Amino acid sequence: MRFGRRLTAAALGGALALVLVVSAAAQEPFYKGKQIRLIISAGVAGGYATYARLLVQHMPNHLPGKPDMLFQSMPGAGGLLATNHLYSQAPQDGTVIGLIHSTVPLGPLLGMAGARFDPLKLNWLGSMDRSDGPCTAWHTAPIKTWQDMLDKEFIVGSSGIGSQMEVYPAAMNRLFGTKVKVIGGYKDGALIFQAMERGEVHGRCGPQLTSIGALRPHWLTEKKIRVPVVVSEHRSPMFPEAPTLIELAKDEATRQQIRLLIVSQDLDRPVLAPPGVPAERVKMLRDAFIATMKDPAFLADIKKFRLTLDWVSGEQVHKTLAAAYSSPPDVVRAARELMAGK
């Protein structure tokens, strides 16, 4: 009997120890001892990579468990390659997040070939900035004014069909009759800057002033670039003489199409998690994103690298995209035809 009691006591003790171990493990933060992978839709030399490096450095400090974090470059198709991967192939447990091109979330709405995702099912953590979309021309290029863009061929570089570098030239050619020729195949904006310096292309269209400030600040002080037009609602304070597409538009239908195309400018450098990530983990990531945006050490690095920050929350990103996807059918149809070159 005593031997039996000892066995029972030992079994109970073992079970209790197991319960305590399981309970302790359950109380540990999910991210403790784990690694988060941040996939970016651009190359490793441009502005996206600079923002990514700062997120990797600072965001883990604001997550329970303080996980390791690294970033992986996945360029291709103007950001569609990375976004498709995040939507359908990446783990849905919160260990993979993304930083993608700002035009990509509008891809399905605008009928972009290869956009195989539903942006309203993605878990938006926030966006880091907003940016106007100037067309910049190298100072020795033949393009100096908006009239030049109407009269002469303007050769610009692009990183792929899903980016503003493709979208904005297509819109201007279709709506205004400009003669913008797009040369694709560049992995990131930094390589396009090099191509401008070498004379391979005349310039570039789309948000880029932050990258210029970080990678080529002397371009601004030495007046190495000219801005013939800004794809925006308002003129740029840095180039106040450059007209906007909105003010050049001759009718409301054209203005509506342009406004739909530039929705992404208010959501520059958007950060997201795949669909299916548990709600409590999405909240952790969103809270960590906001805390990072307010972190004095992060803000000091933003200033150090000459970047800009004008962030919005993940909830606001979702709300803005939902409104865009609720645009009047005739406006969406016209924008789709514009993108298709019809």
C-alpha positions in Angstrom: 0.0 0.0 0.0 2.8 2.4 0.9 4.5 1.7 -2.4 1.3 2.3 -4.3 0.8 5.6 -2.4 4.3 6.6 -3.3 3.7 5.9 -7.0 0.5 7.9 -6.8 2.2 10.8 -5.1 5.0 10.7 -7.6 2.6 10.7 -10.5 0.7 13.6 -9.1 3.9 15.5 -8.5 5.0 14.8 -12.1 1.6 16.0 -13.4 1.7 19.1 -11.3 5.3 19.9 -12.5 4.1 19.4 -16.1 1.2 21.7 -15.6 3.5 24.3 -14.1 5.9 24.1 -17.1 3.0 24.4 -19.6 1.5 27.3 -17.6 4.8 29.1 -17.5 5.3 28.6 -21.2 1.8 29.9 -21.9 2.5 33.0 -20.0 5.7 33.9 -22.0 5.2 36.5 -24.7 4.7 34.9 -28.1 7.6 36.8 -29.6 10.2 35.8 -27.0 13.0 33.9 -28.7 11.5 34.3 -32.1 12.6 36.2 -35.2 10.5 38.5 -37.4 11.2 38.8 -41.1 10.4 42.1 -42.7 10.0 41.7 -46.5 10.5 44.8 -48.6 9.3 45.1 -52.2 12.4 47.1 -53.3 16.2 46.6 -53.5 18.7 47.0 -50.8 20.1 50.4 -51.8 17.1 52.7 -52.0 14.9 54.6 -49.6 12.8 51.6 -48.7 15.8 49.8 -47.5 16.8 52.7 -45.3 13.4 52.8 -43.7 13.4 49.0 -43.3 16.8 49.1 -41.5 15.4 51.5 -39.0 12.3 49.5 -38.4 14.4 46.4 -37.9 16.5 48.2 -35.4 13.8 49.9 -33.3 10.5 48.1 -33.7 11.5 44.9 -31.7 12.0 47.1 -28.6 8.3 47.7 -28.5 7.1 44.1 -28.9 6.6 41.9 -25.8 9.5 39.4 -25.8 11.8 41.7 -27.9 12.3 39.3 -30.8 15.1 39.5 -33.3 14.2 41.2 -36.6 15.8 41.2 -40.0 14.7 42.4 -43.4 14.7 40.6 -46.8 14.6 42.3 -50.2 12.1 40.9 -52.6 12.0 43.3 -55.6 10.0 42.6 -58.7 6.9 43.8 -60.7 6.9 47.2 -58.9 6.1 45.6 -55.6 3.5 43.0 -56.7 5.9 40.1 -56.2 6.4 40.7 -52.5 2.8 41.6 -51.9 1.5 38.4 -53.6 4.0 36.4 -51.5 2.9 38.1 -48.3 -0.8 37.4 -49.2 -0.6 33.8 -50.1 2.7 32.2 -49.1 4.1 33.9 -46.0 3.4 32.4 -42.6 0.2 33.8 -41.0 1.5 33.8 -37.4 2.9 37.3 -37.1 6.6 36.3 -37.8 6.6 37.8 -41.3 5.5 41.4 -42.1 6.1 43.6 -45.2 7.0 47.1 -46.3 5.7 47.6 -49.9 5.3 50.1 -52.7 2.5 52.5 -51.9 0.7 52.0 -55.3 0.5 48.3 -54.9 -2.7 48.3 -52.6 -4.6 49.9 -55.5 -3.4 47.2 -57.9 -6.6 45.0 -57.9 -8.8 48.1 -58.2 -6.9 49.5 -61.2 -6.7 46.1 -62.9 -3.0 45.7 -62.6 -1.9 42.4 -64.2 -0.4 40.1 -61.6 -2.1 41.6 -58.6 -3.4 38.5 -56.8 -4.5 39.7 -53.4 -7.3 41.5 -51.6 -5.9 44.6 -49.9 -8.8 44.8 -47.5 -7.9 41.3 -46.1 -4.3 42.3 -45.4 -3.6 43.5 -41.9 -2.3 47.0 -42.2 0.1 48.1 -39.4 0.4 51.7 -40.6 2.3 53.8 -43.1 5.4 55.8 -42.4 5.2 58.8 -44.6 3.3 60.7 -47.2 4.8 62.0 -50.4 4.0 64.0 -53.5 4.9 62.6 -56.9 7.2 64.9 -58.8 8.6 64.1 -62.2 12.3 65.0 -61.9 14.6 65.6 -64.9 18.4 65.7 -64.8 19.7 69.2 -65.2 21.3 68.4 -68.6 18.2 66.6 -70.0 16.1 68.4 -72.6 13.1 68.4 -70.3 12.8 71.5 -68.2 9.1 72.5 -68.2 5.6 71.0 -68.5 5.5 72.2 -72.1 8.7 70.3 -72.8 6.9 67.1 -71.7 4.2 67.8 -74.2 6.6 68.5 -77.0 9.6 66.2 -76.5 10.2 62.6 -75.5 10.9 62.3 -71.8 12.8 59.0 -70.9 12.3 57.9 -67.3 13.4 54.9 -65.3 11.1 52.4 -63.5 11.3 49.5 -61.0 8.2 47.8 -62.4 4.6 47.9 -63.5 3.0 48.3 -60.1 5.0 51.4 -59.1 4.2 55.1 -59.5 7.1 55.2 -61.9 4.9 53.3 -64.3 1.5 54.5 -63.2 2.1 58.2 -63.4 3.7 58.3 -66.9 0.8 56.2 -68.2 -1.7 58.6 -66.7 0.0 61.7 -68.1 0.4 60.2 -71.6 -3.2 59.2 -71.7 -4.9 62.2 -70.1 -2.6 65.0 -71.3 -0.8 63.7 -74.3 2.7 63.8 -72.9 5.5 61.9 -74.5 6.9 60.0 -71.5 8.8 56.8 -72.3 9.4 54.3 -69.5 12.5 52.2 -69.2 11.9 49.4 -66.7 14.2 46.8 -65.1 15.7 48.8 -62.3 15.7 47.0 -59.0 15.3 50.2 -57.0 15.2 54.0 -57.1 18.9 54.3 -56.2 19.8 52.6 -59.5 17.6 55.0 -61.4 19.4 57.9 -59.8 22.7 56.4 -61.0 21.1 56.0 -64.5 20.2 59.7 -64.4 23.7 60.7 -63.5 25.1 58.5 -66.4 22.6 59.9 -68.9 20.9 56.5 -69.5 17.5 58.1 -68.7 16.3 61.7 -68.4 14.6 61.3 -65.0 12.0 59.6 -62.9 8.3 60.2 -62.0 6.8 59.4 -58.6 7.6 60.0 -54.9 11.3 60.4 -54.5 12.2 63.6 -52.7 12.8 61.7 -49.4 15.2 59.3 -51.2 17.0 62.2 -52.9 17.4 63.9 -49.5 18.8 60.7 -48.0 20.9 59.4 -51.0 21.7 62.5 -53.1 21.2 65.6 -50.9 23.7 67.6 -53.1 21.2 67.3 -56.0 19.0 69.7 -54.2 21.7 72.2 -53.1 23.5 72.1 -56.4 20.3 72.2 -58.5 21.0 69.0 -60.3 17.4 68.3 -61.0 14.4 70.2 -62.5 10.8 69.5 -61.7 8.5 70.1 -64.7 5.3 68.8 -63.0 4.1 67.4 -59.7 1.5 64.6 -59.6 -0.3 65.9 -56.6 -3.3 67.9 -55.2 -1.0 70.7 -54.1 2.2 72.3 -55.2 5.5 71.2 -53.6 7.0 73.7 -51.2 10.4 72.7 -52.5 9.5 73.4 -56.1 6.7 75.9 -55.9 7.0 76.9 -59.6 6.1 73.4 -60.8 2.4 73.0 -61.7 0.3 70.0 -60.4 -1.6 67.6 -62.6 -4.8 68.6 -60.7 -4.5 72.3 -61.8 -3.6 71.3 -65.3 -6.7 69.1 -65.6 -9.4 70.6 -67.8 -12.5 68.8 -66.4 -13.8 67.2 -63.2 -13.7 63.7 -64.7 -10.0 64.0 -65.3 -9.5 65.4 -61.8 -11.4 62.4 -60.3 -9.2 59.9 -62.1 -6.0 61.7 -60.9 -7.3 61.8 -57.3 -7.9 58.1 -57.3 -4.4 57.4 -58.7 -2.8 59.6 -56.0 -4.6 58.0 -53.0 -1.4 56.1 -52.3 0.6 59.3 -51.7 -1.0 59.6 -48.3 0.0 56.0 -47.5 3.7 56.1 -48.4 5.9 53.3 -47.0 3.0 51.1 -45.9 3.7 48.3 -43.5 1.5 45.2 -43.3 1.0 41.6 -42.0 -0.5 38.8 -44.0 -4.1 37.9 -43.7 -5.0 35.3 -41.1 -2.7 36.6 -38.4 -4.4 36.2 -35.0 -6.1 39.5 -33.9 -4.2 39.8 -30.7 -0.9 39.5 -32.6 -2.0 42.1 -35.1 -2.8 44.5 -32.2 0.7 43.8 -30.8 2.3 44.7 -34.1 0.1 47.8 -34.6 0.9 49.0 -31.1 4.6 48.4 -31.7 4.5 50.3 -35.0 2.9 53.3 -33.4 5.3 53.2 -30.4 8.2 53.0 -32.8 7.0 56.1 -34.8 7.0 58.0 -31.5 10.3 56.6 -30.1 12.9 59.4 -29.6 15.8 57.1 -30.7 13.9 56.2 -33.9 13.1 59.8 -34.6 16.8 60.7 -34.0 17.8 58.2 -36.7 15.1 59.5 -39.1 16.7 62.9 -38.8 20.2 61.5 -39.0 19.5 59.8 -42.3 17.6 62.8 -43.7 14.3 60.9 -44.0 10.8 62.3 -43.5 8.1 60.9 -41.3 4.4 61.6 -41.5 2.9 58.3 -40.3 -0.7 57.1 -40.0 -2.1 54.1 -38.1 -3.0 50.8 -39.6 -6.7 51.5 -39.0 -6.5 54.7 -41.0 -4.7 52.9 -43.9 -7.5 50.3 -44.0 -10.1 53.1 -43.9 -8.5 55.0 -46.7 -8.2 51.9 -48.9 -11.8 50.9 -48.2 -12.9 54.4 -49.4 -10.9 54.1 -52.6 -12.4 50.7 -53.3 -15.8 52.3 -52.8 -15.2 54.9 -55.5 -18.0 55.5 -58.1 -17.9 52.7 -60.8 -17.5 55.2 -63.6 -14.4 56.7 -62.0 -12.9 53.2 -61.4 -13.7 52.1 -65.0 -12.0 55.2 -66.4 -8.9 54.7 -64.2 -8.7 51.1 -65.3 -9.0 52.0 -69.0 -6.3 54.6 -68.4 -4.0 52.0 -66.9 -4.7 49.6 -69.8 -4.0 52.4 -72.3 -7.4 52.3 -73.9 
